[in-house]
């Protein structure tokens, strides 16, 4: 199916990967509730995406870790957030983010494996990090799964070793959508992606980035996992919705249907 440029995305959209360059900011939606996983590097780019999606209130904000390409846009959402899930802080700057969110009226929690909750008709589950982890940075990226009409998994910047740890700690199963780890870096576990065998892989990545993301290695892993790749550097904002025929993936001017497995 093809939509002309400017056509609206499906009203029942569930996932929207913002086009914010080299970084992550992905919205999750059901009914009148919204979650946001990371806030990208730039407040203005994030505001533009949220305005386009008509998001004025965020029920659940997940900050997977504290790299600037994941948290640099935080000022755009201060005062809009009800609940925040954070990974373990590395330094005073990280702790100050929690303070700023609290002062802006959010309830701030540190996320651990086994935490669960609901977003309208969706359920969410934290797969990583474990309680009292000594890991920090990418390896401690908060990993959240949403289940409902679609199953979706958000991997932050988990690398290959930490992906193996997540796999060992959880019973992984087929996902409809995976937010690919670390913008498509080469530091990935093929066994992990084979275990989840996602139908759709979203890569939030900047055009002509200096890291060479997404890498040929990662793209090969997804190909062997039969995961269809959708990249913000090539497509702009990417919106995913369930449909009777499978999964609708929309970008500026185009849509296609992926069959659910």
ZIGI-V331809 format. One record per residue. RES is the residue in one letter. PHI is phi in degrees with one decimal (NA if undefined). OMEGA is omega in whole degrees, 0 to 359 (* if undefined). D_CENTER is the distance of its C-alpha to the mean C-alpha in whole Angstrom. Layout:
res=RES phi=PHI omega=OMEGA d_center=D_CENTER
res=RES phi=PHI omega=OMEGA d_center=D_CENTER
This chain:
res=X phi=NA omega=179 d_center=25
res=X phi=-125.4 omega=176 d_center=25
res=X phi=-109.4 omega=177 d_center=25
res=X phi=-72.5 omega=180 d_center=27
res=X phi=-56.2 omega=178 d_center=25
res=X phi=92.6 omega=177 d_center=24
res=X phi=-66.8 omega=182 d_center=24
res=X phi=-75.0 omega=174 d_center=22
res=X phi=-76.3 omega=183 d_center=19
res=X phi=-60.1 omega=180 d_center=19
res=X phi=-66.2 omega=180 d_center=20
res=X phi=-95.2 omega=181 d_center=18
res=X phi=-55.2 omega=181 d_center=15
res=X phi=-114.7 omega=182 d_center=12
res=X phi=-135.4 omega=175 d_center=9
res=X phi=-136.9 omega=176 d_center=9
res=X phi=-88.6 omega=181 d_center=7
res=X phi=-68.1 omega=176 d_center=10
res=X phi=-90.0 omega=186 d_center=12
res=X phi=-124.3 omega=179 d_center=13
res=X phi=80.2 omega=184 d_center=14
res=X phi=-80.8 omega=182 d_center=13
res=X phi=169.8 omega=181 d_center=10
res=X phi=-121.9 omega=167 d_center=7
res=X phi=-159.5 omega=186 d_center=7
res=X phi=-126.8 omega=181 d_center=5
res=X phi=-93.0 omega=174 d_center=7
res=X phi=-125.3 omega=190 d_center=8
res=X phi=-139.2 omega=168 d_center=12
res=X phi=-152.9 omega=182 d_center=15
res=X phi=54.3 omega=181 d_center=19
res=X phi=-110.9 omega=182 d_center=19
res=X phi=-117.1 omega=183 d_center=16
res=X phi=-135.9 omega=168 d_center=13
res=X phi=-117.2 omega=176 d_center=10
res=X phi=-136.6 omega=179 d_center=8
res=X phi=-103.9 omega=183 d_center=5
res=X phi=72.0 omega=189 d_center=7
res=X phi=-128.1 omega=175 d_center=10
res=X phi=68.3 omega=185 d_center=11
res=X phi=-91.4 omega=194 d_center=14
res=X phi=-138.4 omega=181 d_center=16
res=X phi=-58.4 omega=183 d_center=17
res=X phi=-66.5 omega=178 d_center=19
res=X phi=-64.5 omega=179 d_center=16
res=X phi=-67.8 omega=178 d_center=14
res=X phi=-57.2 omega=180 d_center=17
res=X phi=-60.3 omega=180 d_center=18
res=X phi=-66.9 omega=181 d_center=14
res=X phi=-63.7 omega=177 d_center=15
res=X phi=-62.0 omega=181 d_center=18
res=X phi=-63.5 omega=179 d_center=18
res=X phi=-87.7 omega=182 d_center=16
res=X phi=58.3 omega=178 d_center=18
res=X phi=-101.1 omega=178 d_center=16
res=X phi=-117.8 omega=179 d_center=19
res=X phi=-143.8 omega=181 d_center=18
res=X phi=-114.7 omega=182 d_center=15
res=X phi=-74.6 omega=181 d_center=15
res=X phi=-140.2 omega=174 d_center=13
res=X phi=-111.1 omega=177 d_center=11
res=X phi=-113.9 omega=172 d_center=9
res=X phi=-104.9 omega=190 d_center=10
res=X phi=-67.5 omega=175 d_center=9
res=X phi=-163.7 omega=197 d_center=12
res=X phi=-110.1 omega=173 d_center=14
res=X phi=-63.1 omega=186 d_center=14
res=X phi=-63.5 omega=179 d_center=15
res=X phi=-73.7 omega=176 d_center=13
res=X phi=-114.3 omega=184 d_center=10
res=X phi=-125.9 omega=186 d_center=13
res=X phi=-64.0 omega=180 d_center=15
res=X phi=-90.9 omega=188 d_center=15
res=X phi=-57.2 omega=184 d_center=15
res=X phi=-60.0 omega=181 d_center=19
res=X phi=-67.4 omega=185 d_center=18
res=X phi=-114.7 omega=178 d_center=16
res=X phi=-60.1 omega=183 d_center=19
res=X phi=89.1 omega=181 d_center=21
res=X phi=-105.0 omega=196 d_center=19
res=X phi=-107.2 omega=176 d_center=17
res=X phi=-88.8 omega=184 d_center=18
res=X phi=-129.0 omega=178 d_center=17
res=X phi=-121.5 omega=171 d_center=15
res=X phi=-110.0 omega=184 d_center=13
res=X phi=-119.4 omega=168 d_center=14
res=X phi=-83.2 omega=181 d_center=14
res=X phi=-66.3 omega=181 d_center=18
res=X phi=-74.9 omega=178 d_center=20
res=X phi=-100.6 omega=185 d_center=21
res=X phi=-156.3 omega=182 d_center=24
res=X phi=-64.1 omega=178 d_center=25
res=X phi=-63.0 omega=179 d_center=23
res=X phi=-64.1 omega=180 d_center=20
res=X phi=-62.4 omega=180 d_center=22
res=X phi=-65.5 omega=176 d_center=23
res=X phi=-63.2 omega=177 d_center=19
res=X phi=-61.1 omega=179 d_center=20
res=X phi=-63.6 omega=181 d_center=23
res=X phi=-64.0 omega=179 d_center=22
res=X phi=-67.2 omega=178 d_center=20
res=X phi=-62.7 omega=180 d_center=23
res=X phi=-64.6 omega=179 d_center=25
res=X phi=-87.8 omega=172 d_center=23
res=X phi=102.7 omega=181 d_center=23
res=X phi=-88.8 omega=170 d_center=20
res=X phi=-89.0 omega=186 d_center=21
res=X phi=-103.5 omega=178 d_center=19
res=X phi=-128.9 omega=171 d_center=18
res=X phi=-92.5 omega=187 d_center=18
res=X phi=-82.3 omega=177 d_center=15
res=X phi=-140.9 omega=176 d_center=17
res=X phi=-51.7 omega=180 d_center=17
res=X phi=100.8 omega=175 d_center=18
res=X phi=-65.9 omega=181 d_center=17
res=X phi=-137.0 omega=176 d_center=17
res=X phi=-172.9 omega=182 d_center=17
res=X phi=-132.2 omega=173 d_center=17
res=X phi=-130.9 omega=188 d_center=15
res=X phi=53.8 omega=182 d_center=18
res=X phi=-87.6 omega=178 d_center=18
res=X phi=-97.7 omega=171 d_center=15
res=X phi=-108.2 omega=175 d_center=15
res=X phi=-126.0 omega=187 d_center=13
res=X phi=-144.6 omega=177 d_center=14
res=X phi=-90.4 omega=179 d_center=13
res=X phi=-95.4 omega=186 d_center=14
res=X phi=-164.4 omega=7 d_center=14
res=X phi=-89.5 omega=177 d_center=16
res=X phi=-73.1 omega=176 d_center=19
res=X phi=-60.2 omega=177 d_center=22
res=X phi=60.0 omega=179 d_center=24
res=X phi=-64.7 omega=173 d_center=22
res=X phi=-96.5 omega=179 d_center=23
res=X phi=-71.7 omega=176 d_center=20
res=X phi=-141.1 omega=175 d_center=19
res=X phi=66.5 omega=183 d_center=16
res=X phi=-54.7 omega=185 d_center=14
res=X phi=-66.1 omega=180 d_center=16
res=X phi=-102.9 omega=182 d_center=15
res=X phi=-52.0 omega=176 d_center=11
res=X phi=-62.4 omega=182 d_center=10
res=X phi=-113.3 omega=187 d_center=9
res=X phi=-121.6 omega=177 d_center=8
res=X phi=-117.3 omega=173 d_center=9
res=X phi=-109.2 omega=177 d_center=10
res=X phi=-127.6 omega=180 d_center=14
res=X phi=170.1 omega=177 d_center=16
res=X phi=-67.2 omega=170 d_center=17
res=X phi=-129.6 omega=171 d_center=14
res=X phi=-102.9 omega=182 d_center=12
res=X phi=-136.6 omega=185 d_center=9
res=X phi=-130.5 omega=184 d_center=7
res=X phi=-117.5 omega=194 d_center=4
res=X phi=-104.5 omega=182 d_center=7
res=X phi=55.0 omega=178 d_center=7
res=X phi=-115.9 omega=179 d_center=10
res=X phi=-54.3 omega=174 d_center=12
res=X phi=-94.4 omega=186 d_center=15
res=X phi=-58.7 omega=182 d_center=18
res=X phi=-63.5 omega=181 d_center=20
res=X phi=-71.5 omega=173 d_center=17
res=X phi=-61.2 omega=177 d_center=15
res=X phi=-65.2 omega=178 d_center=19
res=X phi=-65.1 omega=177 d_center=19
res=X phi=-61.3 omega=180 d_center=16
res=X phi=-62.6 omega=180 d_center=18
res=X phi=-70.2 omega=185 d_center=21
res=X phi=-89.2 omega=186 d_center=20
res=X phi=-135.5 omega=174 d_center=19
res=X phi=-88.8 omega=183 d_center=20
res=X phi=-78.8 omega=177 d_center=17
res=X phi=-141.7 omega=184 d_center=18
res=X phi=-56.3 omega=174 d_center=17
res=X phi=-111.8 omega=172 d_center=13
res=X phi=-74.7 omega=184 d_center=13
res=X phi=-136.4 omega=171 d_center=10
res=X phi=-123.3 omega=168 d_center=8
res=X phi=-84.2 omega=187 d_center=5
res=X phi=-60.4 omega=183 d_center=8
res=X phi=-68.4 omega=166 d_center=9
res=X phi=51.2 omega=171 d_center=10
res=X phi=60.1 omega=178 d_center=11
res=X phi=88.4 omega=177 d_center=13
res=X phi=-64.1 omega=179 d_center=15
res=X phi=-78.3 omega=186 d_center=18
res=X phi=-83.0 omega=187 d_center=18
res=X phi=-136.8 omega=178 d_center=16
res=X phi=-98.2 omega=178 d_center=18
res=X phi=-62.7 omega=179 d_center=19
res=X phi=-59.2 omega=180 d_center=20
res=X phi=-61.9 omega=182 d_center=17
res=X phi=-68.2 omega=174 d_center=16
res=X phi=-68.1 omega=181 d_center=19
res=X phi=-68.6 omega=183 d_center=19
res=X phi=-90.3 omega=176 d_center=16
res=X phi=37.8 omega=182 d_center=17
res=X phi=-66.7 omega=176 d_center=14
res=X phi=-72.9 omega=185 d_center=15
res=X phi=-125.9 omega=174 d_center=13
res=X phi=-116.7 omega=178 d_center=11
res=X phi=-97.2 omega=177 d_center=8
res=X phi=-117.0 omega=178 d_center=9
res=X phi=-92.1 omega=192 d_center=8
res=X phi=-152.9 omega=180 d_center=12
res=X phi=-89.6 omega=179 d_center=15
res=X phi=-66.9 omega=176 d_center=18
res=X phi=52.2 omega=181 d_center=21
res=X phi=-71.3 omega=187 d_center=19
res=X phi=-78.4 omega=182 d_center=22
res=X phi=-94.9 omega=184 d_center=20
res=X phi=73.7 omega=178 d_center=20
res=X phi=-84.7 omega=352 d_center=16
res=X phi=-76.6 omega=185 d_center=16
res=X phi=-81.8 omega=177 d_center=19
res=X phi=-60.6 omega=180 d_center=21
res=X phi=-62.2 omega=180 d_center=21
res=X phi=-64.0 omega=180 d_center=17
res=X phi=-62.3 omega=175 d_center=18
res=X phi=-65.0 omega=178 d_center=21
res=X phi=-59.7 omega=180 d_center=19
res=X phi=-65.7 omega=178 d_center=17
res=X phi=-61.8 omega=180 d_center=20
res=X phi=-70.4 omega=177 d_center=22
res=X phi=-87.5 omega=182 d_center=19
res=X phi=59.2 omega=178 d_center=20
res=X phi=-101.4 omega=178 d_center=16
res=X phi=-76.2 omega=188 d_center=16
res=X phi=-98.3 omega=176 d_center=14
res=X phi=-132.7 omega=190 d_center=13
res=X phi=-119.6 omega=180 d_center=13
res=X phi=-68.7 omega=180 d_center=13
res=X phi=-67.5 omega=180 d_center=16
res=X phi=-99.0 omega=190 d_center=18
res=X phi=-116.1 omega=188 d_center=16
res=X phi=74.2 omega=179 d_center=15
res=X phi=-61.3 omega=181 d_center=13
res=X phi=-120.7 omega=183 d_center=12
res=X phi=-120.4 omega=183 d_center=12
res=X phi=-121.9 omega=180 d_center=12
res=X phi=-140.8 omega=172 d_center=15
res=X phi=-75.2 omega=175 d_center=17
res=X phi=-147.7 omega=178 d_center=21
res=X phi=-58.7 omega=182 d_center=24
res=X phi=-92.2 omega=181 d_center=24
res=X phi=147.0 omega=182 d_center=20
res=X phi=-125.6 omega=176 d_center=17
res=X phi=-90.2 omega=175 d_center=17
res=X phi=-115.8 omega=186 d_center=15
res=X phi=-114.7 omega=169 d_center=16
res=X phi=-137.3 omega=184 d_center=16
res=X phi=-57.1 omega=175 d_center=19
res=X phi=96.4 omega=184 d_center=22
res=X phi=-139.4 omega=173 d_center=21
res=X phi=-146.7 omega=174 d_center=20
res=X phi=-146.6 omega=182 d_center=20
res=X phi=-107.5 omega=173 d_center=20
res=X phi=-101.5 omega=178 d_center=19
res=X phi=-71.4 omega=174 d_center=21
res=X phi=-70.6 omega=181 d_center=20
res=X phi=-90.7 omega=* d_center=21
